[in-house]
Amino acid sequence: MDIQRIRSEVAQAARQFAYVEAHPTSGGGVYVQAAFQTSAGKTYFVEVQFDGYPNRMPQVRVTRPSLRSSPHRYDAGNICYLHPNMWNPGRHDLTFVLARTAKWLNKYDVYQAHKQWPGAELLH
C-alpha cells in the first residue's frame, strides 16, 4: 500500500467530492470514507479499502444504508464499479474510483426502481 500516494489522492478527491475522509486502520494502513447523494436524492456512505494499492484495485463497500439484492456485487459485499482486468494503476486513482462509485450508486437506484440494470455490462 502506497500511503503517500493515497494521501495525495485523498486531497485531490476532496476537491471533487463533498465528503471524503481518510482514516487509519488497526494494521497501519488507511481507508477512505465518502458520502454520495444520487440523482434520486438518496444518500449513501461508502468505505474504500486499499489492500495492495496501487497495483490492486481498491475495494468499495456501501456501509449505509444496507443494500438490497442487486447485480454487480461480489460475494464479500464490495461493489463491482470496474471490471478487475481493466484496473490500471498508472491511469486510475481515488477520484476515478469515487466517480465510478457514484455512477454505480445511481445505477443501483434505477435497478431498485425498475429491476433492470441500466447500461452495458461485462461478464466476469
Phi, psi and omega per residue, in radians:
M1 nan 2.234 -3.135
D2 -1.668 1.593 -3.061
I3 -1.079 -0.715 -3.132
Q4 -1.097 -0.749 3.110
R5 -1.097 -0.774 3.141
I6 -1.070 -0.767 3.129
R7 -1.014 -0.792 3.119
S8 -1.117 -0.733 -3.123
E9 -1.207 -0.569 3.079
V10 -1.115 -0.775 3.126
A11 -1.073 -0.738 3.120
Q12 -1.151 -0.785 -3.123
A13 -1.133 -0.604 3.141
A14 -1.137 -0.376 3.067
R15 -1.392 -0.326 -3.101
Q16 -1.767 -0.459 -3.052
F17 -2.184 2.584 -3.013
A18 -1.184 -0.628 -3.077
Y19 -2.364 1.863 3.084
V20 -2.466 2.124 -3.137
E21 -2.359 2.441 3.052
A22 -1.701 2.500 3.140
H23 -2.400 2.541 3.106
P24 -1.334 2.614 3.014
T25 -1.690 2.876 3.126
S26 -1.184 -0.344 -3.129
G27 -1.621 0.191 3.118
G28 1.562 0.107 3.106
G29 -1.688 -2.717 -3.141
V30 -2.574 2.614 2.975
Y31 -2.351 2.834 -3.101
V32 -2.068 2.412 2.973
Q33 -1.895 2.451 3.108
A34 -2.517 2.750 3.102
A35 -2.223 2.564 -3.127
F36 -2.385 2.563 2.938
Q37 -2.046 2.193 -3.093
T38 -1.446 2.994 3.121
S39 -1.150 -0.336 3.066
A40 -1.454 -0.009 3.097
G41 1.488 0.165 3.126
K42 -1.556 2.524 3.136
T43 -1.873 2.326 3.131
Y44 -2.226 2.500 3.045
F45 -1.992 2.389 -3.104
V46 -2.269 2.782 2.977
E47 -2.133 2.405 3.109
V48 -1.969 2.123 3.122
Q49 -1.809 2.452 -2.999
F50 -2.001 0.574 3.136
D51 -1.031 2.124 3.113
G52 1.327 0.208 -3.099
Y53 -1.248 2.447 0.206
P54 -1.657 -0.082 -3.092
N55 -1.240 -0.419 3.112
R56 -1.939 2.388 -3.118
M57 -1.083 2.314 3.100
P58 -1.082 2.603 3.073
Q59 -1.720 2.370 -3.124
V60 -2.065 2.237 3.073
R61 -2.145 2.397 3.025
V62 -1.454 2.124 -3.083
T63 -1.677 -0.523 3.086
R64 -2.627 2.425 -0.212
P65 -1.286 2.991 3.072
S66 -1.115 2.385 3.136
L67 -1.443 2.492 2.994
R68 -1.463 3.055 3.142
S69 -0.961 2.386 3.103
S70 -2.851 2.764 3.021
P71 -1.292 3.048 3.043
H72 1.117 0.722 2.999
R73 -2.360 2.545 3.111
Y74 -1.521 2.852 3.137
D75 -1.006 -0.554 -3.140
A76 -1.314 -0.141 3.093
G77 1.795 -0.252 3.119
N78 -1.275 2.673 -3.081
I79 -1.523 2.693 3.088
C80 -1.734 1.526 -3.130
Y81 -1.529 -0.205 -3.124
L82 -2.784 2.438 3.052
H83 -1.064 2.263 -3.058
P84 -0.970 -0.554 -3.140
N85 -1.234 -0.232 -3.109
M86 -1.601 -0.145 -3.129
W87 -1.106 2.250 3.139
N88 -2.308 1.853 -3.082
P89 -1.127 -0.293 3.092
G90 -1.435 -0.360 -3.108
R91 -1.985 -0.485 -3.028
H92 -1.779 2.532 -3.129
D93 -2.530 -3.022 -3.100
L94 -1.080 -0.703 3.117
T95 -1.047 -0.723 3.071
F96 -1.067 -0.809 -3.132
V97 -1.053 -0.777 -3.128
L98 -1.190 -0.647 3.092
A99 -1.126 -0.740 3.108
R100 -1.180 -0.586 3.079
T101 -1.137 -0.762 3.100
A102 -1.040 -0.737 3.109
K103 -1.105 -0.779 3.129
W104 -1.045 -0.772 -3.117
L105 -1.103 -0.691 3.085
N106 -1.140 -0.694 3.087
K107 -1.160 -0.632 3.091
Y108 -1.058 -0.769 3.095
D109 -1.034 -0.750 3.114
V110 -1.105 -0.769 3.135
Y111 -1.047 -0.757 -3.137
Q112 -1.104 -0.594 -3.129
A113 -1.386 -0.609 -2.980
H114 -2.124 -0.089 -3.141
K115 1.026 0.513 3.035
Q116 -2.474 2.226 -3.129
W117 -1.305 2.167 -3.121
P118 -1.374 2.596 3.041
G119 1.537 3.133 -3.103
A120 -1.247 2.677 3.129
E121 -2.374 2.508 3.026
L122 -2.002 2.267 3.088
L123 -1.353 2.523 3.024
H124 -2.776 nan nan
